[in-house]
Amino acid sequence: MEPVDIVPPEKIAFIAYNIGVYESVQKFGGLITSGKITSNTDVAKVAELLSESNAFYDAEMISQLVNAMLQQHRKNSTIKRVTAAEVSYIIDQLKAAGVSIP
């Protein structure tokens, strides 16, 4: 994997936010497609199911998804591109800070 230079704080926040979005979509999607969450599921049960769900983290996939999104909004973004190495670095930093990421 390519080395990571100093990552600006706004890029760190942007990547960390998108890692969270990626995780949420994965967990909700899995629970919905498995039928564990329906329109009748109460909020407390949804929270319980989400806390028990697992997500996988693939830096290359996350960077490609983020870059596809950035390409759609290129003219309005201060962040032009995200590398898999940067995503891996941010995942490692989140883990070091105590965020539960497998």
CYANA upper distance limits for C-alpha pairs under 8 A (distance plus 0.5 A):
  1 MET  CA     84 ALA  CA      8.31
  1 MET  CA     85 ALA  CA      6.49
  2 GLU  CA     85 ALA  CA      6.42
  3 PRO  CA     85 ALA  CA      7.24
  4 VAL  CA     85 ALA  CA      6.78
  4 VAL  CA     86 GLU  CA      6.62
  4 VAL  CA     89 TYR  CA      7.96
  7 VAL  CA     11 LYS  CA      6.98
  7 VAL  CA     12 ILE  CA      6.93
  7 VAL  CA     86 GLU  CA      8.15
  8 PRO  CA     12 ILE  CA      6.85
  9 PRO  CA     13 ALA  CA      6.67
 10 GLU  CA     14 PHE  CA      6.57
 11 LYS  CA     15 ILE  CA      6.54
 11 LYS  CA     79 ILE  CA      7.29
 12 ILE  CA     16 ALA  CA      6.53
 12 ILE  CA     90 ILE  CA      7.18
 13 ALA  CA     17 TYR  CA      6.47
 14 PHE  CA     18 ASN  CA      6.76
 15 ILE  CA     19 ILE  CA      6.65
 15 ILE  CA     82 VAL  CA      8.35
 15 ILE  CA     87 VAL  CA      7.06
 15 ILE  CA     90 ILE  CA      7.65
 16 ALA  CA     20 GLY  CA      6.88
 16 ALA  CA     90 ILE  CA      7.08
 16 ALA  CA     91 ILE  CA      8.12
 16 ALA  CA     94 LEU  CA      8.45
 17 TYR  CA     21 VAL  CA      6.84
 18 ASN  CA     22 TYR  CA      6.48
 18 ASN  CA     62 ILE  CA      8.44
 18 ASN  CA     66 VAL  CA      7.79
 19 ILE  CA     23 GLU  CA      6.67
 19 ILE  CA     62 ILE  CA      7.62
 20 GLY  CA     24 SER  CA      6.62
 21 VAL  CA     25 VAL  CA      6.59
 22 TYR  CA     26 GLN  CA      6.66
 22 TYR  CA     62 ILE  CA      7.81
 23 GLU  CA     27 LYS  CA      6.65
 23 GLU  CA     55 ALA  CA      6.43
 23 GLU  CA     56 PHE  CA      8.19
 23 GLU  CA     57 TYR  CA      8.31
 24 SER  CA     28 PHE  CA      6.45
 25 VAL  CA     29 GLY  CA      6.18
 26 GLN  CA     30 GLY  CA      6.55
 26 GLN  CA     55 ALA  CA      6.82
 27 LYS  CA     31 LEU  CA      6.72
 27 LYS  CA     50 LEU  CA      6.96
 27 LYS  CA     53 SER  CA      6.70
 27 LYS  CA     54 ASN  CA      7.33
 27 LYS  CA     55 ALA  CA      6.78
 28 PHE  CA     32 ILE  CA      6.48
 28 PHE  CA     50 LEU  CA      7.79
 29 GLY  CA     33 THR  CA      6.47
 30 GLY  CA     34 SER  CA      6.51
 31 LEU  CA     35 GLY  CA      6.73
 31 LEU  CA     36 LYS  CA      5.65
 31 LEU  CA     37 ILE  CA      6.14
 31 LEU  CA     49 LEU  CA      8.24
 32 ILE  CA     36 LYS  CA      6.47
 32 ILE  CA     37 ILE  CA      5.45
 32 ILE  CA     38 THR  CA      7.22
 37 ILE  CA     41 THR  CA      6.29
 37 ILE  CA     46 VAL  CA      7.24
 41 THR  CA     45 LYS  CA      7.00
 41 THR  CA     46 VAL  CA      7.17
 42 ASP  CA     46 VAL  CA      6.88
 43 VAL  CA     47 ALA  CA      6.68
 44 ALA  CA     48 GLU  CA      6.71
 45 LYS  CA     49 LEU  CA      6.59
 46 VAL  CA     50 LEU  CA      6.58
 47 ALA  CA     51 SER  CA      6.66
 48 GLU  CA     52 GLU  CA      6.86
 49 LEU  CA     53 SER  CA      6.64
 55 ALA  CA    102 PRO  CA      8.41
 56 PHE  CA    102 PRO  CA      7.78
 57 TYR  CA     62 ILE  CA      8.18
 57 TYR  CA    102 PRO  CA      8.25
 58 ASP  CA     62 ILE  CA      6.65
 59 ALA  CA     63 SER  CA      6.53
 59 ALA  CA     84 ALA  CA      5.45
 59 ALA  CA     85 ALA  CA      7.78
 59 ALA  CA     87 VAL  CA      5.88
 59 ALA  CA     88 SER  CA      6.01
 60 GLU  CA     64 GLN  CA      6.67
 60 GLU  CA     83 THR  CA      8.13
 60 GLU  CA     84 ALA  CA      5.21
 60 GLU  CA     87 VAL  CA      8.35
 61 MET  CA     65 LEU  CA      6.67
 61 MET  CA     84 ALA  CA      8.39
 62 ILE  CA     66 VAL  CA      6.62
 62 ILE  CA     84 ALA  CA      7.96
 62 ILE  CA     87 VAL  CA      7.83
 63 SER  CA     67 ASN  CA      6.46
 63 SER  CA     82 VAL  CA      6.17
 63 SER  CA     83 THR  CA      6.21
 63 SER  CA     84 ALA  CA      5.80
 63 SER  CA     87 VAL  CA      7.08
 64 GLN  CA     68 ALA  CA      6.59
 65 LEU  CA     69 MET  CA      6.86
 66 VAL  CA     70 LEU  CA      6.60
 66 VAL  CA     82 VAL  CA      7.56
 67 ASN  CA     71 GLN  CA      6.51
 67 ASN  CA     80 LYS  CA      8.38
 67 ASN  CA     81 ARG  CA      6.30
 67 ASN  CA     82 VAL  CA      6.76
 68 ALA  CA     72 GLN  CA      7.11
 69 MET  CA     73 HIS  CA      7.22
 70 LEU  CA     74 ARG  CA      5.93
 70 LEU  CA     77 SER  CA      7.65
 70 LEU  CA     79 ILE  CA      8.18
 70 LEU  CA     80 LYS  CA      7.14
 70 LEU  CA     81 ARG  CA      7.65
 71 GLN  CA     80 LYS  CA      8.39
 73 HIS  CA     77 SER  CA      6.91
 74 ARG  CA     80 LYS  CA      7.19
 82 VAL  CA     86 GLU  CA      7.11
 82 VAL  CA     87 VAL  CA      7.86
 83 THR  CA     87 VAL  CA      6.96
 84 ALA  CA     88 SER  CA      6.62
 85 ALA  CA     89 TYR  CA      6.58
 86 GLU  CA     90 ILE  CA      6.70
 87 VAL  CA     91 ILE  CA      6.63
 88 SER  CA     92 ASP  CA      6.65
 89 TYR  CA     93 GLN  CA      6.73
 90 ILE  CA     94 LEU  CA      6.59
 91 ILE  CA     95 LYS  CA      6.72
 91 ILE  CA    101 ILE  CA      8.11
 92 ASP  CA     96 ALA  CA      6.65
 93 GLN  CA     97 ALA  CA      6.70
 94 LEU  CA     98 GLY  CA      6.98
 94 LEU  CA     99 VAL  CA      5.82
 94 LEU  CA    101 ILE  CA      8.17
 95 LYS  CA     99 VAL  CA      5.56
 95 LYS  CA    100 SER  CA      6.93
 95 LYS  CA    101 ILE  CA      6.65
